[in-house]
Amino acid sequence: MSTPTNLAPTSPLNLSRTTATAARVLRQLRHDPRTIALMILVPCVMLFLLRYVFDGDPRTFDGIGASLLGIFPLITMFLVTSIATLRERTSGTLERLLALPLGKADLIAGYALAFGALAIVQSALATGLAVWFLDLDVTGSPWLLLLVALLDALLGTALGLFVSAFAASEFQAVQFMPAVIFPQLLLCGLFTPRDTMHPALEALSDVLPMSYAVDGMNEVLHHTDMTAAFVRDVLVVAGCALLVLGLGAATLRRRTT
């Protein structure tokens, strides 16, 4: 009986293979200006529009602007990452890559590193726009806002990588957004405080990572110093991102059947 020669390697995560994968993804994205614009500019445009929607009541923008500063990057990175990863698989690129000495963990980490680099740019631009141009009134440090926005973008990247394994087309990848993102958006405390929800919904919101992203932004909004609640929220969002990345590596398939 012959042994297959194109099985994905089982070697542990390798830094050189991971960085090479990240560099390849960034080279591809460089030739896709629409995707770059979606990731980097759309959150800024949404914040800009939101500021002037509430032009007559700037306090409303102050109340929800910080929360949306974390939510917008999460949503855009989820969409872009899920579609880009699925495109790799449907085109056969993923199958060819996994036939090389490249493990699933290397591939997932490489994608996370590449999109994470773009997430830094995205989060920095959105935070700078909100705080220094749109006059978002923040009690705490803008750097803490940037930290939460970046972690939210990385969480969106991880969720996008994970759900791409279950989609057979780019349209199906987009269809996961109502199932994965919308419930979190409704229950995260953006529209009403979570402790005023029905107890069952409040309990559900306690296990959704976007709830902690919004809570972390609100901690920065209302407190001068870093609080214990802020540290908890940041650790939960970061932990969820790492957990979902691990699940993404475990469920990654070579191609869509």
Backbone as a ProteinNet text record, in pm:
[ID]
protein_1_A
[PRIMARY]
MSTPTNLAPTSPLNLSRTTATAARVLRQLRHDPRTIALMILVPCVMLFLLRYVFDGDPRTFDGIGASLLGIFPLITMFLVTSIATLRERTSGTLERLLALPLGKADLIAGYALAFGALAIVQSALATGLAVWFLDLDVTGSPWLLLLVALLDALLGTALGLFVSAFAASEFQAVQFMPAVIFPQLLLCGLFTPRDTMHPALEALSDVLPMSYAVDGMNEVLHHTDMTAAFVRDVLVVAGCALLVLGLGAATLRRRTT
[TERTIARY]
85.5	0	89.5	63	144.6	101.4	196.4	169.5	152.1	44.6	25.1	142.3	179.6	294	254.8	125.4	84	7	32.7	-34.5	28.4	-54.5	-2.9	90.8	202.9	297.9	240.7	296.6	249.2	350.9	451.9	553.2	492.2	552.5	496.5	511.2	452.3	455.9	600.2	630	764.7	763.6	853	852.2	882.7	980.8	1017.9	906.1	839.2	728.3	610.1	588.3	477.9	500.8	620.8	649.7	650	694	689.5	544.8	457.1	314.6	256	289.7	239.5	287.5	413.2	466.6	394.8	363.7	291.9	152.7	82.8	-51.2	-46.6	52.4	63.7	96.8	178.5	207.8	82.2	-0.6	-125.6	-220.2	-230	-320.1	-274.2	-144.7	-92.9	-151.2	-188.3	-245.8	-398.3	-456.2	-601.6	-641.9	-640.7	-667	-806.9	-903.4	-1039.2	-1045.3	-977.2	-974.8	-903	-792.3	-719.5	-806.9	-879.4	-968.1	-1078.2	-1131.7	-1236.6	-1184.7	-1065	-1011.3	-969.9	-909.5	-847.2	-936.8	-1009.1	-1082.8	-1227.2	-1292.1	-1435.2	-1463.8	-1389	-1418	-1405	-1307.3	-1291.2	-1410.2	-1454.3	-1569	-1694	-1714.8	-1831.7	-1829.5	-1713.4	-1702.4	-1727.2	-1676	-1695.9	-1844.4	-1913.3	-2056.4	-2133.8	-2095.8	-2166.3	-2152.5	-2032.7	-2011.9	-2108.2	-2128.9	-2212.9	-2360.1	-2391.1	-2530.4	-2579.6	-2491	-2525.4	-2463.1	-2458.3	-2395.6	-2465.7	-2597.6	-2671.4	-2661.8	-2607.3	-2596.2	-2464.7	-2353.1	-2222	-2209	-2287	-2276.9	-2319.9	-2412.7	-2453	-2336.8	-2263.6	-2145.3	-2041.4	-2024.9	-1930.9	-1973.4	-2105.1	-2154.3	-2136.3	-2148.3	-2140.7	-2019.5	-1951.5	-1838.8	-1727.3	-1695.1	-1587.4	-1622.6	-1748.1	-1789.7	-1777	-1824.1	-1818.1	-1674.8	-1587.6	-1446.8	-1387.5	-1444.6	-1402.6	-1483.9	-1610.5	-1698.9	-1671.1	-1650.1	-1628.4	-1506.6	-1388.9	-1275.6	-1304.1	-1375.8	-1408.3	-1489.7	-1589.6	-1676.9	-1601.6	-1524.3	-1455.1	-1349	-1275.1	-1173.4	-1237.7	-1353.2	-1425.6	-1462.4	-1518.9	-1561.4	-1443	-1340.8	-1227.3	-1152.7	-1129.3	-1051.7	-1126.6	-1254.9	-1331.2	-1334.5	-1354.1	-1360.8	-1223.4	-1117.8	-984	-937.9	-963.7	-923.8	-1002	-1129.5	-1210.6	-1164.2	-1126.1	-1076.7	-949.9	-863.5	-742.1	-776.7	-880.5	-915.6	-984.9	-1078.5	-1153	-1066	-961.4	-871.8	-767.3	-758.6	-659.5	-528.1	-513.1	-387.3	-359.7	-461.9	-445.2	-399.8	-455.4	-416.7	-269.8	-225.5	-84.9	7.6	-35	48.1	63.4	-46.1	-40.6	31.9	60.5	143.3	291.2	323.3	460	487.4	611.6	640.3	580.2	449.8	378.2	260.8	261.7	154.6	34.2	-78.1	-198.4	-176	-103.6	-77.1	6.2	104.6	185.6	98.1	6.1	-79.7	-172	-239.3	-330.7	-254.9	-139.9	-62.2	-10.8	25	71.3	-38	-158.7	-271.9	-300.4	-299.3	-326.5	-221.2	-95.7	11.3	-6	-39.2	-56.3	-174.9	-289.2	-406	-391.1	-314.1	-288.6	-208.1	-113.6	-37.1	-129.4	-222.9	-319.3	-414.4	-444.6	-532.5	-468.6	-335.3	-267.5	-287.5	-270	-289.5	-434.9	-525.7	-668.4	-707	-667.1	-704.1	-641.1	-515	-448.6	-517.9	-554.3	-622.1	-759.2	-835.7	-970.4	-965.3	-872.2	-860.7	-815.7	-715.5	-669.2	-777.1	-852.5	-961.7	-1066.2	-1106.6	-1212.8	-1170.6	-1048.6	-1006.1	-959.3	-877.3	-813.4	-880.3	-964.3	-1032.5	-1181.4	-1243.7	-1387.5	-1420.2	-1317.9	-1334.9	-1413	-1384.5	-1443.6	-1390.3	-1480.5	-1442.3	-1412.9	-1285	-1241.2	-1168.4	-1209	-1145.9	-1009.2	-1000	-875.4	-781.8	-677.1	-574.1	-621.9	-598.7	-630.7	-554.1	-438	-360.9	-435.2	-512.3	-591.6	-706.3	-763.7	-864	-803.1	-682.4	-614.5	-589.7	-552.2	-527.6	-653.4	-767	-890.9	-933.5	-921.1	-957.6	-872.6	-744.6	-656.6	-695.3	-723.2	-764.4	-897	-987.4	-1113.7	-1090.2	-1000	-968.5	-907.4	-820.5	-761.5	-866.6	-962.5	-1072.3	-1155	-1182.2	-1253.5	-1176.7	-1044.4	-960.7	-973.3	-964.8	-974.1	-1109.9	-1217.8	-1351.8	-1366.3	-1310.1	-1317.4	-1244	-1125.2	-1050.8	-1128	-1193.5	-1266.1	-1388	-1471.6	-1595.8	-1570.3	-1454.7	-1426.6	-1419.4	-1389.8	-1381.9	-1518.5	-1626.1	-1759.5	-1838.2	-1775.2	-1842.1	-1793	-1884.2	-1849.9	-1832.9	-1868.7	-1856.2	-1840.6	-1798.1	-1783.6	-1918.8	-2025.1	-2157.6	-2194.2	-2161.4	-2188.7	-2104.7	-1981.6	-1898.2	-1963.2	-2020.3	-2090.1	-2214.5	-2279	-2400.5	-2373.4	-2250.7	-2219.2	-2224.7	-2218.3	-2217.6	-2342.7	-2465	-2581.7	-2579.2	-2519.4	-2517.5	-2409.4	-2296	-2182.3	-2172.2	-2197.9	-2174.2	-2299.5	-2412.8	-2532.1	-2580	-2585.4	-2626.3	-2535.4	-2405.3	-2312.9	-2337.2	-2368.2	-2393.6	-2516	-2619.1	-2742.5	-2728.2	-2641.3	-2633.2	-2511	-2429.2	-2302.5	-2317.6	-2435.7	-2456.2	-2449.7	-2440.9	-2435.8	-2569	-2678.6	-2810.9	-2877.1	-2846	-2901.4	-2806.6	-2795.8	-2707.2	-2743.3	-2642	-2666.2	-2741.9	-2723.7	-2792	-2940.5	-2988.7	-3132.7	-3201.7	-3126.3	-3184.5	-3255.3	-3331	-3388	-3274.2	-3291.1	-3181.9	-3118.5	-3199.7	-3142.7	-3050.3	-3091.8	-3008.7	-2884.4	-2900.2	-2783.6	-2680.6	-2728.2	-2637.2	-2567.8	-2642.9	-2582.9	-2478.6	-2508.2	-2412.1	-2282.4	-2289.8	-2170.5	-2068.8	-2109.3	-2014.6	-1977.4	-2020.9	-1989.7	-1874.3	-1771.1	-1651.1	-1676.1	-1770.4	-1793.6	-1843.7	-1911.5	-1957.3	-1839.1	-1732.1	-1614.9	-1537	-1544.2	-1482.3	-1550.1	-1682.5	-1757.3	-1734.9	-1735.5	-1711.1	-1573.3	-1472.5	-1337.8	-1331	-1398.6	-1403.3	-1471.7	-1578.2	-1649.5	-1567	-1482.6	-1393.7	-1297.5	-1242.8	-1152.7	-1229.1	-1352.6	-1434.9	-1462	-1473	-1520.1	-1416.7	-1301.4	-1203	-1067.1	-1003.9	-873.2	-765	-764.6	-661	-712	-617.5	-651.8	-714.2	-834.6	-905.9	-891.3	-925.2	-922.8	-1023.1	-1136.9	-1237	-1183.6	-1106.3	-1047.4	-949.5	-865.2	-768.8	-842.3	-949.4	-1029	-1086.5	-1141.4	-1203.2	-1099.8	-983.7	-877.5	-831.4	-814.8	-769.5	-873.4	-1001.3	-1105.9	-1106.5	-1098	-1097.6	-974.9	-857.7	-736.2	-743.6	-795.8	-809.3	-905	-1014.9	-1110.5	-1047.3	-968.5	-901.3	-806.1	-727.4	-634.4	-709.2	-818.5	-897.1	-955.4	-1011.3	-1072.1	-965.6	-847.2	-737.7	-700.3	-696.1	-668.8	-775.9	-901.4	-1010.4	-1001.3	-959.1	-942.5	-837.4	-727.5	-621.5	-671.8	-752.8	-802.1	-905	-982.1	-1089	-1050.4	-927.4	-888	-888.8	-955.9	-958.7	-880	-829.2	-748.9	-828.9	-947	-1027	-1173.1	-1256.8	-1401.4	-1454.3	-1535	-1590.1	-1729.2
-118.9	0	124.5	215.5	335.5	437.4	516.5	620.6	753.3	826.4	955	1047.6	1124.3	1214	1358.3	1386.5	1526.3	1558.9	1479.1	1507.7	1630.1	1708.9	1827.2	1783.1	1850.9	1813.2	1834.3	1758.5	1767.5	1836.6	1903.1	1970.2	2088.4	2127.9	2239.8	2371	2474.3	2606.6	2651	2697.3	2736.6	2883.8	2962.7	3107.6	3144.5	3079.2	3115.8	3084	2968.6	2934.7	3029.9	3066	3158.2	3294.7	3350	3481.7	3478.3	3367.3	3356	3355.6	3288	3288	3427.8	3496.8	3633.6	3725.5	3711.5	3795.2	3767.8	3641.3	3607.9	3669.6	3662.3	3719.5	3870.7	3936.9	4082.5	4120.7	4040	4068.6	4057.8	3957.8	3943.7	4060.3	4100.2	4210.2	4342.3	4355.8	4479.1	4503.6	4394.7	4406.3	4407.4	4425.2	4427.8	4553.6	4668.7	4795.1	4803.8	4735.3	4739.9	4674.9	4562	4495.6	4580.8	4641.4	4728.2	4846.1	4903.2	5014.6	4971.3	4850.3	4800.6	4785.7	4732.8	4707.8	4835.6	4928	5043.2	5166.4	5190.2	5315.7	5307.1	5192.3	5184.1	5214.8	5159.6	5197.3	5347.1	5411.7	5556.6	5630.9	5586.7	5651.7	5635.4	5517	5493.8	5582.5	5595.9	5682.5	5828.8	5869.6	6006.5	6034.9	5942.4	5960.2	5963.1	5873.6	5866.4	5996.1	6054.6	6180.4	6289	6297.5	6406.1	6367	6238.8	6200.7	6259.7	6258	6313.8	6452.7	6529	6660.5	6752.4	6739.1	6823.2	6778.6	6657.3	6604.1	6527.1	6598.1	6531.6	6432.7	6452.1	6359.2	6218.5	6208.2	6075.6	6005.8	6080.5	6023.9	5982.2	6065.7	6028.6	5898.9	5876.3	5759.3	5629.3	5634.8	5510.5	5504.2	5618.4	5620.5	5526.4	5521.3	5432.9	5286.3	5250.7	5111.9	5074.4	5164.5	5136.8	5138.8	5208.5	5208	5067.8	4984.8	4845.8	4753.2	4786.4	4697.4	4702.8	4821.7	4834.4	4754.3	4763.6	4681.1	4531.6	4489.1	4346.7	4299	4377.4	4336.7	4334.3	4439	4444.3	4335.3	4309.7	4205	4067.6	4047.4	3920.6	3896.5	3995.8	3980.8	3955.1	4038.7	4028.1	3896.5	3858.5	3737.4	3612.3	3603.9	3484.6	3468.9	3577.4	3570	3539.7	3605.3	3583.4	3440	3384.2	3246.2	3148.1	3172.3	3084.7	3089.6	3206.5	3219.8	3137.6	3134.2	3052.8	2904.8	2861.4	2720.5	2683.4	2765.4	2732.7	2742.4	2824.1	2836.3	2725.8	2645.4	2538.3	2579.8	2709.7	2756.6	2690.7	2677.8	2619	2473.8	2398.9	2258.8	2247.4	2335.6	2332.3	2371.8	2468.4	2511.5	2402.1	2330.6	2226	2101.2	2093.6	1984.5	2012.6	2137.2	2176.9	2152.8	2170.6	2160.1	2278.7	2285.6	2395.3	2337.4	2352.1	2299.2	2391.7	2337.5	2419.2	2534.5	2507	2612.9	2723.9	2686.4	2787.1	2874.3	2810.1	2882.7	2978.3	2928.9	3013.3	3127.6	3097.3	3201.6	3303.6	3257.7	3349.8	3445.4	3391.4	3477.3	3576.1	3526.5	3614	3724.7	3691.7	3791.1	3896.6	3851.6	3946.3	4039.8	3981.2	4065	4144.3	4090.2	4165	4291.5	4284.6	4403.9	4510.5	4467.6	4562.7	4613.3	4526.2	4567.3	4678	4675.5	4782.1	4915.6	4915	5037.7	5084	4988.6	5020.7	5081	5015.9	5061	5195.4	5216.1	5343	5457.6	5436.9	5542	5573.1	5469.3	5490	5557.8	5515	5575.8	5720.9	5746.3	5883.3	5974.1	5924.2	6003.4	6036.8	5935.8	5956.2	6052.4	6037.3	6114.1	6253.8	6265.2	6393.4	6475	6412.5	6487.9	6501	6393.4	6395.6	6431.1	6459	6507.8	6411.4	6282.3	6185.7	6213.1	6236.2	6272.2	6145.3	6120.8	5999.1	6039.7	5981.9	6013	5946.6	5822.7	5748.1	5774.9	5693.4	5711.3	5661.2	5739.9	5690.9	5564	5543.1	5422.1	5297.1	5309.7	5195.5	5168.8	5275.8	5257.6	5183.7	5224.2	5159.5	5012.1	4979.5	4840.6	4756.2	4805.3	4729	4718.7	4827.4	4824.5	4721.9	4715.4	4619.1	4476.1	4450.3	4316.1	4277.4	4374.4	4346.7	4308.9	4381.4	4349.6	4210.2	4173.9	4040	3933.2	3965.6	3872	3852.4	3961.2	3949.1	3864.9	3880.1	3797.5	3650.8	3620.9	3481.9	3421.2	3496.7	3446.7	3423.8	3513.6	3496.6	3373	3347.5	3226.7	3101.3	3108.3	2991.1	2959	3057.6	3029	2996.3	3038	3007.9	2857.8	2780.2	2635.2	2573.1	2644.1	2587.7	2646.2	2730.5	2792.5	2729.5	2713.6	2656.1	2761.9	2886.3	2994.5	3125.2	3228.1	3358.8	3410.5	3379.3	3421.2	3356.4	3227.5	3160.6	3218.6	3260.6	3322.8	3449.7	3528.5	3650.2	3615.9	3504.9	3464.9	3430	3397.2	3367.2	3492.2	3609.1	3731.4	3747	3725.3	3735.3	3635.7	3518.2	3415.8	3440.9	3496.4	3510.3	3650.3	3752.3	3890.1	3957	3942.7	4017.5	3987.6	3859.6	3835.8	3906.3	3905.1	3974.3	4124	4178.2	4321.4	4363.4	4279.4	4311.6	4296.3	4204.6	4171.2	4229.4	4306.9	4352.1	4470.3	4529.5	4646	4777.4	4772.7	4895.4	4969.1	4895.9	4957.8	4977.8	4891.1	4902.4	4831.6	4877.3	4809.2	4661.6	4578.8	4434.6	4390.6	4464.2	4422.5	4456.2	4525.5	4552.3	4456	4366	4268.6	4158.2	4076.8	3955.8	3870.5	3809.5	3733	3629.7	3564.9	3465.3	3532.1	3648.6	3719.6	3778.4	3823	3874	3762.8	3643.7	3530.2	3494.1	3501.4	3472.5	3577.4	3703.4	3809.4	3793.6	3729	3710.3	3616.2	3537.1	3444	3488.2	3605.4	3655.6	3755.5	3738.3	3823.4	3970.2	4002.2	4143	4219.5	4152.3	4217.6	4272.6	4196.6	4239.5	4346.8	4343.9	4449.8	4583.2	4583.8	4706.5	4750.3	4655.1	4689.1	4752.1	4697.4	4752.8	4895.5	4921.4	5057.6	5152	5106.6	5191.4	5219.2	5123.9	5148.4	5262.8	5263.7	5372.2	5504	5494.6	5614.3	5687	5609.9	5669.3	5671.1	5607.9	5600.9	5652.6	5728.9	5786.3	5680.2	5591.5	5489.2	5354.4	5265.2	5128.8	5056.3	5004.1	4937.9	4786.2	4719.1	4572.6	4517.2	4584.4	4540.3	4552.3	4657.8	4673.5	4560.2	4528.7	4419.3	4288.4	4262.5	4141.4	4138.7	4251.8	4257.4	4232.8	4294	4276.9	4131.7	4070.6	3931.6	3837.5	3865.6	3781	3790.8	3913	3930.2	3863.1	3883.6	3821.5	3669.2	3618.6	3474.1	3414.4	3483	3433.6	3430.8	3533.4	3536.6	3418.3	3389.7	3276.7	3143.8	3132	3009	2985.2	3089.6	3073.6	3045.7	3105.4	3073.9	2926.6	2873.1	2730.8	2644.1	2682.2	2608.9	2620.1	2737.9	2754.9	2662.8	2647	2554.4	2410.2	2375.4	2238.4	2204.4	2303.4	2277.1	2314.4	2362.8	2406.6	2290.6	2309.8	2208	2256.4	2161.4	2197	2265.3	2216.7	2272.9	2254.3	2329.3	2320.7	2217	2123.9	2018.7	2055.9
0	0	0	-88.2	-98.2	5.6	48.2	147.7	77.9	104.6	40.6	70.3	-30.2	-15.4	3.9	-0.3	6.9	134.2	238.3	364.8	428.5	496	566	676.5	693.6	796.5	935.4	1027	1165.4	1255	1194.5	1274.2	1346.9	1459.4	1535	1458.6	1517.1	1456.6	1435.7	1313.7	1276.8	1237.6	1297.7	1276.9	1132.4	1071.6	934.7	836.3	855.3	765.3	787.9	912.4	943.4	880.7	897.6	840.7	688.3	629.3	483.5	433.6	506.2	470.3	483	590.4	610.4	499.1	460.2	352.6	221.2	193.4	69.5	69	183.4	191	170.5	230.6	215.2	71.7	4.2	-137.4	-221.9	-192.8	-266.6	-239.8	-114.4	-79.1	-140.8	-161.8	-220.5	-359.3	-428.5	-562.6	-559.8	-441.9	-428.2	-351.7	-419.8	-348.5	-289.5	-348.9	-293.4	-156.7	-141.1	-11	92.5	53.6	145.7	187.7	91.8	123.8	219.8	198.3	287.2	429.1	443.6	576.9	648.1	576.1	640.3	641.8	532.3	520.1	567.4	547.8	580.6	727.7	825.4	964.4	988.6	924.6	940.4	880.7	763.3	699.5	785.6	842.5	926.3	1051.1	1112.9	1229.6	1192.9	1078.2	1032	1009.9	942.6	919.4	1050.6	1141.7	1269	1347.8	1343	1416.1	1368.4	1239.5	1188.6	1178	1192.7	1213.3	1344.9	1445.8	1577	1595.5	1489.1	1495.4	1595.3	1608.1	1701.2	1845.6	1868.8	2005.1	2017.8	2028.3	2033.8	2148.7	2255.7	2369.4	2331.4	2234.6	2187.8	2118.4	2038.6	1973.6	2077.3	2181.1	2287.5	2356	2364.3	2435.1	2359.6	2225.7	2147.5	2055.5	2039	1945.7	1984.4	2114.5	2159.8	2135.9	2160.4	2137.2	1990	1903.3	1759.6	1708.3	1778	1741.2	1750.7	1836.4	1843.8	1756.9	1735.7	1659.8	1510.5	1455.6	1311.3	1263	1330.1	1286.3	1293.9	1396.6	1409.5	1289.3	1250.5	1140.8	1008.2	979.6	851	839.9	948.9	943	930.5	991.4	976.7	830.6	766.2	627.2	534.9	546	454.1	474	598.6	625.4	581.8	609.2	570.7	419.2	347.1	200.9	141.3	193.1	139.5	161.3	279.7	307.2	221.4	205.3	121.5	-22.6	-69.7	-207.3	-227.4	-126	-133.4	-150.7	-79.2	-83.6	-214.4	-259.1	-380.6	-505	-500.5	-615.9	-621.2	-515.6	-510.5	-449.1	-416.8	-358.7	-224.7	-144.6	-11.8	-21	-114.3	-130.4	-169.9	-259.1	-300.3	-185.4	-106.2	6.5	110.9	138.6	240.7	192.8	62.4	11.2	35.3	70.5	101.6	249.8	293.5	438	514.1	515.5	579.4	656	786	867.9	872.1	918.6	931.1	1028.2	1136.4	1233.6	1171.3	1088	1019.3	929.7	859.1	765.5	839.5	943.7	1019.4	1086.9	1146.1	1212.4	1111.7	992.6	889.3	845.6	826.6	791.7	904.9	1028.4	1142	1152.5	1124	1130.3	1021.6	900.1	789.2	813.1	846	870.3	1000.1	1094.4	1216.3	1189.4	1094.8	1057.8	999.9	915.5	860.9	969.2	1065.3	1175.3	1258.2	1273	1346	1275.7	1142.6	1065.5	1075.4	1057.7	1062.8	1197.6	1305.3	1439.4	1472.8	1430.5	1457.9	1385.7	1259.4	1184.1	1243.6	1275.6	1329.1	1465.5	1551	1683.8	1674.1	1590.9	1573.7	1518.9	1421	1363.8	1469.5	1547.4	1645.9	1756	1806.4	1923.6	1885.8	1781.3	1753.5	1642.7	1564.1	1458.6	1484.4	1532.1	1557.8	1702.9	1780.5	1919.3	2007.7	1993.9	2086	2226.2	2320.5	2457	2536.3	2560.8	2629.9	2757.6	2870	2997.4	3008.9	2965	2974.8	2859.1	2851.3	2749.1	2612.5	2505.9	2371	2334	2396.5	2368	2413.6	2521.4	2566.1	2468.3	2413	2306.5	2189.1	2151.4	2038.9	2067.6	2190.4	2226.9	2209.6	2258.7	2247	2101.3	2025.2	1883	1808.2	1841.1	1775.5	1810.7	1937.3	1977.4	1912.6	1897.3	1829.7	1683.6	1618.2	1478.5	1467.3	1560.9	1560.2	1588.3	1674.4	1699.3	1572.1	1500.1	1372.8	1273.5	1270	1182.7	1220.2	1349.4	1394.5	1360.4	1382.9	1350	1199.8	1119.9	975	928.1	983.2	948.5	988.2	1103.3	1152.7	1066.3	1038.1	965.8	818.7	764.7	624	598.2	704	687.6	661.7	693	680.9	563.4	483.6	369.5	239.9	145.5	15.8	-92.1	-62.2	-159.3	-83.9	-155	-91.8	-42	-115.4	-72	60.6	76.2	202.3	315.7	285.1	387.5	439.5	348.3	389.4	470.4	436.1	507.6	653.5	687.5	827.1	914.7	852	931.4	1018.2	964.2	1052.2	1167.2	1144.6	1248.8	1353.9	1312.4	1402.8	1461.9	1380.5	1422.5	1477.6	1408.8	1447.4	1589.9	1633.6	1773.3	1874.1	1847	1937.1	1935.2	1816.9	1804.8	1885.5	1883.2	1955.3	2106	2149.4	2291.4	2361.3	2291.3	2349.1	2442.9	2450.8	2535.7	2463.1	2330.8	2252.6	2255.7	2245.7	2236.8	2372.8	2466.6	2601.2	2697.2	2821.2	2916.4	2929.9	2938.8	2941.5	3066.7	3176.6	3299.6	3299.5	3195.8	3184.9	3088.4	3027.2	2935.4	3012.7	2939.6	2998.7	3054.7	3171.6	3231.9	3138.3	3055.1	2963.4	2862.1	2812	2714.8	2782	2904.5	2976.4	2997.4	3031.8	3050.3	2919	2808.1	2677.3	2641.6	2671.2	2639	2717.3	2834.1	2916.4	2854.2	2755.4	2692.5	2552	2509	2375.2	2384	2303.9	2317.5	2287	2198	2165.7	2287.5	2378.8	2501.3	2580.6	2587.9	2663.1	2587.1	2454	2375.5	2403.2	2405.4	2433.8	2578.1	2671.4	2811.6	2828.7	2758.1	2767.5	2716.3	2602.9	2550	2649	2710.6	2805.5	2930.9	2970	3083.4	3053.3	2932	2892.2	2881.8	2838	2818.9	2950.6	3060.6	3185.4	3297.6	3277.9	3386.1	3338.4	3423.6	3388.5	3384.6	3482.1	3493.6	3443.6	3420	3381.1	3499.9	3481.5	3590.1	3580.2	3689.1	3687.9	3587.7	3575.8	3478.2	3336.2	3309	3176.4	3146	3243	3223.5	3197.2	3271.5	3248.7	3108.2	3064.4	2932	2822.3	2836.1	2736.1	2730.8	2847.1	2850.8	2790.3	2812.6	2755.1	2603.5	2550	2404.8	2343.4	2404.9	2353.5	2362.3	2473.6	2489.2	2387.6	2361.6	2261.3	2123	2091.4	1961.2	1945.8	2049.9	2043.8	2035.5	2111.3	2107.2	1968.6	1909.1	1777.1	1671.4	1684.5	1591.7	1601.3	1723.4	1739.7	1676.4	1692.5	1627.9	1476.4	1428.5	1284.7	1227.8	1299.4	1253.5	1255.3	1355.5	1367	1259.8	1214.9	1118.8	975.6	953.5	820.5	722.8	611.2	506.3	386.2	308	192.2	83.6	59.7	-47.4	-14.7	-86.6	-70.6	-165.6	-114.6	-198.8	-243
[MASK]
+++++++++++++++++++++++++++++++++++++++++++++++++++++++++++++++++++++++++++++++++++++++++++++++++++++++++++++++++++++++++++++++++++++++++++++++++++++++++++++++++++++++++++++++++++++++++++++++++++++++++++++++++++++++++++++++++++++++++++++++++++++++++++++++++

